Amino acid sequence: MSVTPLVRLHPRHRAFASLRAHLLRSRRMLFAQVMSRPLPQTEQGLPADVLDLAACEQERTIDDLIAQRAYAKLKQIERALNRMLDASYGVCHRCRTDIPLSRLRAQPDAMLCVACKSLAEAHTSLRSTAWRLDKPAEEVYRS
């Protein structure tokens, strides 16, 4: 008879097991999506019409954006799975507090708590607004 210590998992860690399963499922689905994309084919000739050419170019651009988004999401999932291995999963990278389980259930690859994510988005929004060329700087800082 082997003696194995009975380890009681913290309820938070039990929830991480289901989140890990969700992340692995998402990763499998994204891999399938990426792998099922048709390879770009060289066209024998240019479309006869300028509108056909524009439609082909737009379709290619949209396909590329979808692929980029899938690859970015795969990277986020891989990072989350790696954080689970080194025990930094579920901890905000900015303020080092626990990320609420409700946020992790909504977005299992979250790296920031709600408060820090809001601050980061506000900072990004302010920075992008400051660089707009359609408004003078005085108007940007007043609004």
N, C-alpha and C positions, 0 to 999 in steps of 0.2 A: 504494500500500500504506500503510495507516495504521499508525502506531506507537502501540501501547497498552502501557502498562507492565504487566508481569506481576505481579499482586499475589497473594501467597500469603496466604490467609486462615488465621488462627489456627483450630485445630480447634474451639475454643469458638464462634467466629463461624460456622463451617460448621454447627454444631449449631443455632445461632440461626435459620438459614434454614429448617430443618425445623420448628422450634418456631413460627416465623412462619406457615408454611403451616398448621400445626395450629390456631393461634389464628384465622386467617382462616376455616378450615372451621368452627370452633366458632361464630364470629360469624355466619356464614351460616345455620347450623342454628338458632341462637337467634332470629335475625330471622324465619326461616320459622315458628318456633314462636309467636312473639309475633304475627306477622301473621295466622296461621291461627286465632287465638282469635276466637270469635264475639263480636260486639258485644252489650253488655247490652241485653236487650229489656225493655220495660216490660210488666208483666203486666196482662192485662185485668182480672183479678179476683184476690182473695186465694185461696189454696188453702182447700179446704173444711175441712181438718183442721189442728189445731195441730201435729201431727207432720209433716204435709206442709210446713207453713210453716217449721218448724225445719229440715227436710231441705233445702229450697230455700235458706235462709239459710246453712246450713253449706256447701253446694255453692258458693255465691257467694263465701263467705269463702275456701274452698280455692282457687278460681280466681284470686282476687285475690292470694293468697300466692304462687301459682305465677308469676303475672305479675311480681310484685315481685322474686322471686328471679331470674327471667330478665333483668329490667332491670338488677339489681345485677351479675349476671355479665357482661352486655354492657358495662357501665361498666368493670369490671375488665379485660376483654379490650381495650377501647379504650385504657385507660391503658397496658397492656403494649405494645400496638402503638406508641403514642406514645413510650414509653421506648426502644423499638428504634430509633426515628428520631433521638432525641437522645443515643444511646449510653449511657444509664443503665440499660439492660435488663441483668439478670443481676447487678446490684450491690445489696447489701442497703442499704435506706434508713436503717437505724439504725447499723450498724457499718462500712459502706462496704467490706465484703469481698465477694469474688465468691460468688454463690449457686451451690452445686454443681449441675452439669448434671443429676444424678439428681433433684434436687428440682424443677428447671425442667421436666424431662420429665414428672414426676408432676403438677406444677401450673404450667403455663406462665405464669400471670399472677402468680406469687409475687413479693412485694416485699421479703420478709424472709428471711434465712437461717434454718436450722432452730433454731439457738440463740436468735436474737432473737425468732422466732415463739413458741418455748416460753416465753421470759420474758414476752412480751406476753400470752399466754394465761394464764400463772400470775398475772400482775398483774390481769387482768380477772376471773379466778376468785376471787382474794382479795377484790377490791373488791365483787363481787356477793355473796360469802359474808358480808362485813361488814355488808351492808345488809339481811340477812334479818331478818324480824320474828319468826320462830318460835323464835329462839335469843337468849338474852341475849348481850351483847357479850363477856363474859368467856369463854363457851363457844366463840365464834367464833374468838377469838384463841388459845385453848388448842389447838384442833384443827389 
